[in-house]
Amino acid sequence: AAMRISQLLQAAVDTFGGLAAAKGVTLCIVSLLPDLERAVFIGDVRRLQQCVNNGVSNSIKFTEAGGTVTIRARRGDDALAQAEPHANSTAAAAAAAAVPH
């Protein structure tokens, strides 16, 4: 099956937007570069959506009220033009800052 990367990310926002809002967490998608906006993923779309959803769900779970979960996709370093979806949260940034160096 084939699916646009933008649809994949939007599906995660549609699925978890209510949960994020109920917790007081902002959920947003970073605008995709034009080549990723048009990019189509061909493969197991259900499995990829599950992976994206797990990342978004965990990010919301560990982000405190007033925080933000940002979903983004970027082109991988591989010449085969892979997209790497990421869910970043203010919780992850806070945890990283708390680790002694």
Secondary structure by P-SEA (a helix, b strand, c coil): ccccaaaaaaaaaaacaaaaaaacbbbbbccccccccccccccaaaaaaaaaaaaaaaaaaaccccbbbbbbccccccccbbbbbbbbcaaaaaaaaaccc
